[in-house]
Amino acid sequence: MPEAVETLEKAPEANDTPDYAAISKSLSGAKKAAILLVSIGTEAASAVLRALPAEEVERISIEIAKLRNVSSDLVETVLFEYRDMTMAHDYITQGGINFAREALQNALGPRRAEEIIMKIEAAMQVSAFHLLQTVETSQLANFLKNEHPQTASLILANLNPRKAADIIGHFDQELQNEIMYRLATMGKTSPELLRDIEEVIRDQIGSVIGTELSMQGGIEKVAEILNSISRTAERNIMEGIRERDPELANSVKGLMFVFDDLVNVNERDLQRLLVEVEQKDLVLALKGASPDLQEKMLKNVSERAAAMIQEEIELMGQVRVRDVEEAQRRILEVAQTLEEQEEITLSRSKDDYV
């Protein structure tokens, strides 16, 4: 009868001590992740898995299900490897690959340091943009301010939309409009230009550079970024794009999901969202919402909660538009997270349902 689970190591014979470092090297990344997550406990592991793409969660979950008879020594080896790799990434972010190599040599010795650097160089062949995700937002924004708008748009195209939105917030309106217009009209980028961008990052940020870059922007990327910034900035940028190309602006707007679009979300999904939303955010967000959305939101909470929210809205008086927009943005972030986890579906129109 075939085994349903996998044993990672055989019982050692007398006087035979397993080489746990060699065993660890033979394991796949998913298997190491499984060992790491099992060792940190259910609650912490669940938090990590929620932040991963669905396909990664599936791969790691399969490996977790297959685990059996993992010795404490092997677990310790995997944990130390994770610690060392994390340390290396921190050093690279601070000062680049050469700084990381020197710091790791001082901390772990030349041999171990070189092993880690080699792993990172192999793993980071994709691009410098993975490392850019970890660079301080203000630092990266200051760097991009001094670059050509086309260079800035190429880099923003490869960042997480929320990080890109934070960076955009550091720019003045004129630069915002210019960069977002270029991003919206961006297609596939020539290899020659990619090499130029690599050179800029290599010289000024000191990250590990690879060759397999995917530099493609377009209206989808712009919509993702605009969904993550303040409503005021969103309106200003959209107006700037509309002045240059009304048709392009309409295309971007058609892909965006804004707070008022929650009126088109079905009641089951809306109720799931409202469970995760802070009541103070909901009160503030609804203060500036349309009457239709207010009515739908209040219908999907308990009568007692609806009465309390309505009373708070009436007693609130005047509030700053910026505070309302921030509350609406926080609710949208919760909604987008739930959609990424496939717990709800966000719809921009009633026609999206059958």
ABEGO torsion letter per residue (X at the ends): XBBABBBABBBBBBGBBBBAAAAAAABBAAAAAAAAAAAAEAAAAAAAAAABBAAAAAAAAAAAAABBGBBAAAAAAAAAAAAAAAAAAAAAAAAEAAAAAAAAAAAAEAAAAAAAAAAAAAAAAABAAAAAAABBAAAAAAAAAABBAAAAAAAAAABBAAAAAAAAAABBAAAAAAAAAAAAABBBBBAAAAAAAAAAAAAAAGBBBBABBBBBBEAAAAAAAAAABBAAAAAAAAAAAAAABAAAAAAAAAABBBAAAAAABBAAAAAAAAAABBAAAAAAAAAABBAAAAAAAAAABBAAAAAAAAAAAAAAEBBBAAAAAAAAAAAAAAAAAAAAAGABBBBABAAABX
